[in-house]
Amino acid sequence: MAESKQGARAERPLSPHLQIYRPMLSMTMSITHRITGVALYGGSILLVWWFAAAAESDSYFNMVQAFFGHWLGRIILFGFTWVLIHHALGGIRHFVWDMGKGFRLSSVEWMVRANLIGSILLTILLWVVAYGVKS
C-alpha cells in the first residue's frame, strides 16, 4: 500500500467495475462478443463431429444428420449461425476501432446497434435462403 509522507496509508480510488457503471448496450455487446467467442468453440466441436461422422461410416453420418435435422439440432445450428455472424460483425466493429475510427459516442452506439440488428437479420436471411435452396 502507498503511504503518505506522514506514514499513514493513502486512500486509493477503486477500480471501475460492473457495479459502478450503468449498464449500456455497448457494454452488454462487449460482454456478448466475448461469450460468442467462447461459444464458437462448442460450434467447432459440432462441426468436427459432423466431419468425423462423414469419415467414419454412412450409418454414423446418417445418425448425426438425424440429430441436426431434429428440432433440437436445428435450434442448436440456428444459435451457432447467429453466434458466428454476431462474432464476425463484432470483429469488424473492433477492427474499425483498431484503425482509430468510430469513437464518437454516436458512432459507437450506431455500430453496436448495427452489429446486433445485422446479426439477427443476416442469420434469418441465411436460414431462409438455405431452406429456399433446399426445397
N, C-alpha and C positions, 0 to 999 in steps of 0.2 A: 504494500500500500504506500501511496505517496504521503510524505509528511511535509508539513509546512515548516518554516524557519523556527517556530516556537516548539516543534516536536509533536504537535497534535496531528492526528490523521486528517487529511484534506478530504472533503466530500467530493466524490466524482459523480458526474451525470450517469444515469442509467443508459444502457444501450437501447436504441429503439427496438421494439418488438411488436408482435401482433396485438397485444393488449393495449398498446398506446395508440396505434394508428386506427383510424376509422376505416372499416373495410371499403375498398373501392374495386371497381370492375377490373382495373389494370392489375391490382394486387392479386385478385382472385384468378385472373387469367395467367399470371406468372406462376402461381402455385399449380394451376391446371396444366400448364406446359410441362412442369416437372413430373407431374403424375402421369401424363400421357407418354412421356419419355420412358418411364418405368413400365407402363402397360404395353409398350411396343415389344418389350422382351417376351411377355406372355404370348402376344400375337406371333412373334417369330417362332416360338416353340410350336404353335399350331401349324405354321407353315412348314416347319421341318417335319412334323408328324405326318402331314399330308404327302410331302415328297418321299418320306421313308416308306409310307404305305404303298405309294405307287411303285417303289423299287422292290418292295417285299413280295407282294403277290396280288393277283386280281381280287381274290376274296377279301384280303385285308383292306385293299384300296376301296372296295365297294362298301365295307363296313364304315370306314372313315367318311366316305362320301355320304352315306346314310346319316351319319351323325351331323355333318354340316348341312344336310338337306332337311333335318328335323327343325321344328320351330325354335328350339333352344339353340341349336347350332347356328341358325340364321341370325338370331339376335346377337350371338357372340360375334359372328362375322360382321354384322352391321356395326356393332360397337367398335370392333377393330378397325373398320374402314373409317369411322369418324375419328378415332384416336390418331390414325395415320395422317389423315388430311389435316386435322387440327394441329398436330405437332409440326407438320411441314409448313403450314401457313404461319405458325408461331415462329418457326425458324427463319422464315423470310422476314418477318417483322423484326426479329432480333438482328438479322443481317443489315437491315436498313439502319437500325440504331448503331450498329458497329461502324457504319460509314459516317456516323455523326449527323444523320438526318432524322427528322421527325420527333424532336424532343420538346416541341411546344406542347402544352397541355392539350390543346385542341387536336393536334396531330396524334398524340398518344391515345386519346380517347377514340378518335376515328379509327385508328389501326386496330385497337383492341376490339371494337365492335365489328369491324370488317372481318377480323380473324374468327370471331365467334359465329357470326351470321354466315360468313363464307364457308366455314367448315360444315355447318349444318346443311346449307343449300347444296354444296358440292357432293356431300355424302348421299343425300336424297337423289340428286340428279344422276350420280353414278349408278345407284341401285335401280332407278327407273330405266336407264339406258341398258343396263345389264339384263334386266327382265325383258325389255323390248327386243333385244338381240336374241335372247334365249327362246322366245315364243315364235 
